[in-house]
Amino acid sequence: MTTQPLGARGPIGQAAFKLDYPMSLGVYDSYPEAQKAVDYLSDNGFPVQHVLIVGTDLKQVERVTGRLTRGRVAMGGALSGAWLGAFVGLVFSLFEDGNSFARIISTVIFGAIFGLVWALVGYSLTRGQRDFTSVSQVVATRYEVLTEHKFVTQGRELLTTMDPMKAAQAQVAEAQARAYAEAQAARDAAPATPPAEGQH
């Protein structure tokens, strides 16, 4: 399977993310499950160019990777500065005659010192409010497979053959939700019963 990111300036633009009267084919707990469903549809001749996988209930997950100390901050700043110094020294050495190696070494040392000082200053400004390192990403809790209304019956029938038990459970849940909604609507529409005579 090939995934190609499309932006507003892509060859198709925003039109790639729009469907005519989209309807749900199924809701899945993970992206691999939704991908498997779309792959099954594709293998069975369904026009998957009319399908969207939509991540819903977005949440941000942050994984703490370690404790942040002054020493680690200094080491990271020095290494980053050294790499930058090496790059600058290499560029300068291309346009200057003489001892290129000495030029590169001097810029590496200067970059390491600059990076170390800069990192420590930045760390001091946080005043210990974030003494840990982490990585974060936004993930979806559920993934819904949508298609255009004119293909929804075909798609649901195919997915029923893919996992009959899950399809039956989904139909039962949908019927229960529909019955509950109808009961609520009937209850809301029923007129209030007037009090009997003699009751106040």
C-alpha positions in Angstrom: 0.0 0.0 0.0 1.3 3.4 -0.9 0.4 6.5 1.1 1.1 9.9 -0.5 0.5 13.1 1.5 -1.7 15.6 -0.2 -1.9 19.2 0.9 -4.0 22.1 -0.3 -1.4 22.8 -3.1 -1.2 19.1 -4.1 -2.3 17.9 -7.6 -5.8 17.2 -6.3 -5.9 19.6 -3.4 -8.7 19.7 -0.9 -11.0 17.9 -3.3 -9.2 14.7 -2.4 -10.6 14.8 1.1 -14.3 15.4 0.2 -17.0 12.8 -0.6 -20.5 13.3 -1.8 -22.8 12.5 1.1 -20.3 10.3 3.0 -21.7 7.4 5.0 -20.0 5.1 7.4 -18.9 1.6 6.5 -17.5 0.8 9.9 -15.6 2.1 13.0 -12.3 0.5 14.1 -10.2 0.8 17.3 -6.9 1.0 15.4 -5.6 2.2 12.1 -4.3 -1.3 11.0 -7.9 -2.6 11.4 -9.3 0.2 9.2 -6.5 -0.3 6.7 -7.3 -4.0 6.6 -10.9 -3.3 5.9 -10.1 -0.9 3.0 -7.5 -3.5 1.7 -10.2 -6.1 1.7 -12.6 -3.8 -0.2 -9.9 -3.2 -2.8 -9.2 -6.9 -3.2 -12.9 -7.5 -3.9 -13.2 -4.8 -6.6 -14.8 -2.0 -4.5 -14.1 1.5 -5.9 -11.7 2.5 -3.0 -11.0 5.8 -4.6 -14.3 6.9 -3.0 -13.2 5.9 0.5 -11.8 8.0 3.4 -10.2 6.8 6.6 -11.0 9.4 9.3 -9.3 9.4 12.7 -11.7 10.7 15.4 -11.4 11.5 19.1 -7.9 12.9 18.8 -5.7 13.0 21.8 -2.0 13.9 22.4 0.2 11.2 23.8 3.5 12.2 25.5 6.1 9.5 26.3 8.6 10.5 28.9 12.0 9.3 27.8 14.3 10.3 30.7 15.3 12.7 33.4 16.8 16.0 32.3 19.8 17.2 34.3 22.2 20.1 33.9 24.9 17.7 32.7 22.7 16.2 30.0 21.6 19.7 28.9 25.3 20.8 28.7 26.3 17.6 26.8 23.4 18.0 24.3 24.2 21.7 23.7 27.9 21.0 23.2 27.3 18.2 20.7 24.8 20.3 18.7 27.1 23.3 18.7 30.0 21.1 17.6 28.1 19.7 14.7 27.1 23.2 13.6 30.8 24.4 14.0 32.0 21.4 11.9 29.6 22.4 9.1 30.6 26.0 9.2 34.3 25.2 9.3 33.9 22.8 6.3 32.2 25.5 4.3 34.9 28.1 5.1 37.6 25.6 4.3 36.2 25.3 0.7 36.8 29.0 0.0 40.1 29.5 1.9 43.6 28.4 1.3 45.9 27.2 4.0 45.4 24.8 6.9 41.8 23.7 6.5 42.0 21.1 9.3 42.9 23.8 11.9 40.1 25.9 10.7 37.6 23.1 11.1 38.9 22.2 14.6 38.6 25.8 15.7 35.1 26.2 14.5 34.1 22.9 16.2 35.5 24.0 19.5 33.9 27.4 19.2 30.5 25.9 18.2 30.7 23.4 21.2 31.3 26.2 23.6 28.6 28.4 22.2 26.1 25.5 22.1 26.9 24.5 25.8 26.4 28.1 27.0 23.2 28.6 25.0 21.7 25.3 26.3 22.6 26.1 29.9 21.1 29.6 29.6 17.9 28.2 28.2 17.7 25.5 30.9 18.2 28.1 33.6 15.3 30.1 32.3 12.9 27.2 32.7 13.7 27.2 36.5 13.3 23.5 36.8 9.7 23.4 35.6 10.4 20.7 33.0 13.2 18.4 34.2 12.5 15.6 31.8 12.8 14.7 28.1 9.9 13.4 26.1 8.4 12.7 22.7 4.8 13.4 21.8 2.4 12.8 19.0 -1.3 13.3 18.2 -3.2 10.0 17.8 -6.8 9.0 17.1 -8.8 6.9 19.5 -11.1 5.5 16.7 -10.9 5.3 12.9 -14.0 5.5 10.7 -14.1 4.2 7.2 -16.4 6.4 5.0 -17.6 6.1 1.5 -20.1 8.0 -0.8 -23.7 7.1 -0.3 -24.1 5.4 -3.6 -21.5 2.8 -2.7 -22.4 2.3 1.0 -24.6 -0.8 0.5 -22.0 -2.6 -1.6 -19.2 -1.7 0.9 -21.2 -2.9 3.9 -22.1 -6.2 2.2 -18.4 -6.9 1.4 -17.3 -6.1 4.9 -20.0 -8.5 6.2 -18.3 -11.3 4.3 -15.0 -10.2 5.8 -16.0 -10.6 9.4 -19.6 -11.9 9.8 -19.5 -11.8 13.6 -18.4 -8.2 13.9 -20.9 -7.2 11.2 -23.7 -8.8 13.1 -22.6 -7.2 16.3 -22.5 -3.8 14.6 -26.0 -4.3 13.2 -27.4 -5.2 16.6 -25.7 -2.2 18.2 -27.1 0.1 15.4 -30.6 -1.4 15.8 -30.4 -0.8 19.6 -29.3 2.8 19.1 -32.0 3.4 16.6 -34.7 1.9 18.9 -33.4 4.0 21.9 -33.5 7.2 19.8 -37.1 6.4 18.6 -38.2 5.7 22.2 -36.7 9.0 23.3 -38.3 10.9 20.5 -41.7 9.3 21.3 -41.3 10.2 24.9 -40.5 13.8 24.1 -43.4 14.1 21.7 -46.0 12.6 24.1 -48.3 15.3 25.6 -48.2 15.8 29.3 -50.9 13.9 31.3 -53.3 16.4 33.0 -53.8 15.9 36.7 -56.9 14.0 37.8 -59.9 15.8 39.3 -59.4 16.5 43.0 -55.6 16.5 42.7 -53.7 19.7 42.9 
